[in-house]
């Protein structure tokens, strides 16, 4: 299972062209991320199931980004995609491998969108990243976990490089919640557009 997303077709230039990094409070953030997500999923065959895997745990403020996104999506998804990872039922280090096995057993060639928190440079805190290929959960805290996703979205919640567990525990919940709202809105809008269905969702004023 560890190799499910290790090798993917396409060049590094193609991956870079589809990548995006933008502050969550940039005025155009929702539009830009939604459009970039659509470029990843619009070409998918209608029968190919979209699966969103939100990695993290509410036991750590910084690492709660994924479950917060998952819980928002769970209220709004209307069966348009499969969802794993919420505050009630998180996907984390202890059950990630089993979750990926379940996905592969229940969906034929699923297109997996992975959501996770990460640490980065001071100048990047508050940025949302979207890119091709898998995310590697736990890499920032030296955990060896299987890669997840055909594409990934990560939120840089705090500064990395020193005492990562402590840093994640002491991340501001306000920042994490605002980033999770943006990610949720963009995912729902992009999937709605790609699948041609209406998902009711109130954008903030």
N, C-alpha and C positions, 0 to 999 in steps of 0.2 A: 504493500500500500504506500510506502514511503516514496516510491517512484512514480506515482500516478500523475503528478504534474511536473516531474523533473525535466522531461524533454518535450518541447513544443515546436511546431514548425514556425518559420518566419525568421527574418533577420533581425539583428540588433537595431538597425535603422527603422524598421517597421515598428518595433516595440517602442522606440523613443518617440516616434511620430504620434503614437496613440497615448502617450503618457501625459500627465498633467499634475502640477503642484500649485496650489492656490490657497491663500488664507481664507479661513471660514467666514470672515467678516468682509471680504471683498464684495462690493456691490453686485458684481455680475457672477458671483460664485455659483449660484443655483443653475443659472442658464448655461454656464460654461461646462460644469461637471455633467449636467444632464445631456448636453449635446455630445460630449465625449463618450459617455456611457452608451448613448444610442449608436455611435459609430462602432462600438464593440458588439452590440447585440442585434442590430437591425437586420443583419444578414442571416441570422440563425433560422433554420427550418422551423416551421410552426410546431412540428411535433417534438422538437428538441426542448426538453424541460429546462427551465432556468431554476437554479438552486442557489439560494443565498445562505452562506454560512457565516454567522457572526461569532467571532471567537473572543473569549474573555471571561471575566468573573466579576461579580459585584462585591467580592471580598476585598478588592483593591480599587480605589477611586479611579486611578488612571486606566486600569484595565477593564473598566466597566463600559467603555465606549461601545464595544461589540454588542453586549447584551442589551444596552439601552436602544441601539438601533433595531435589534431584533424584536424587542417588545413593541416599539412603534410600528414596525412592519406587520407584526402579528395582528394588530388592530385594524390594519388597512388593506391587507393583501388580497382579499376576496378570491383566494384560490388561484391567483395568476402565476404563482411560483411556489416552490417548496422552500421552507424556512427552517433553519436549525440555529439555535442559540438565542435565548431570551433570558430575561431576569429570572423567570420561573424555572427555566430549563436550560442553563448555560452550557456552552461547548468550551471546554478548557483542557488543560494538559492531561487530566486523568481520563477523559473520554473522547478525545479528538480522534484517535485512530479508529475506535469503534464507530464513531459518527461517520467517518469517511467510508468505512466498509458498508455501513447501512445505505449511504447514498448510492454507492456503486451497485448495490444489490437491488435497489428499488427503482432506479432510473437508468434508462439506456442512453449512454453518451450524454450525461447532463452537462449543461454549461454552468460552471460554478463561479459565483462571485463571492470572494472572501472579504470580510470586514474585520479589521483588527486595529488596536491602538499600537503606537510605537513611540520610541524616544528619538530625539534628534538634536540638532544644533539649536542654540538659543534663538537665532534668527528665524528658525523654521517652526517654532512652537506655535500651534494654532493653525498650521497648514493641513490641508487634506490632499492626499496623493492618490492618483488613479493610474494604474499601469497594467500592462500585459503580464501574464504569467502569475505564478503563485506568490502568496505571502508565506513567510516562514515564522509562524508563531513562536514566541519564546526566544527568538534569536537575541533580542536585546538584553535578556537576563540569563543568557548562556544555557538555555534549554534546547535539547535536541528533539524537536517535534517534526512530524511530517509536513511537507509543504501543502498548501491548500489553494486551489482556485485556478481557473482559466484566466481570470483577471482579478485584481485586488484593489481595494480601497482602504487606505490607512489614514488615521488621524494622529498627527504628532502632538502628543498631549503634554510632554515635558522634555527636559534636557537629559540626554544620555551621556554615558561615559564614566559615571561614578555612582556607586551605591544605588543601582537601578531599582531594586526592590523598594528601598526607602523612598526614592523619588516617585515611583508609581503610587505608593500609599499616600503621598502628600501632594498629589495633584489636585488642583481645584475642580470640584464637581461642576461648578458653573461653566467652565470651559468645555468640559467633556460633554455636558448636556447640550450646549449650543452646537458643538460639532456634530453630535449624533443627530440633532434635528435636521441639519443641512444634508447629511448623508442620506437620511431616510427620505427626505423630500425628493432628492435627486434620483434615488433608486426607483421610487414609485412613479415619478414622472417619466423616466426613461423606459421602464418596462411597459407602462401604459401606452406610450407612443409606439414602441416596437411591436406590441401585441395587439394594438388597435382596440383597446378596451378602456373604459372609463373607470378610474379609481378615485372616489371622492377623497380629497385631502385639502385641508385649509392651510394655505400659505400664510406666514406671518405678515402682519400689516407693516 
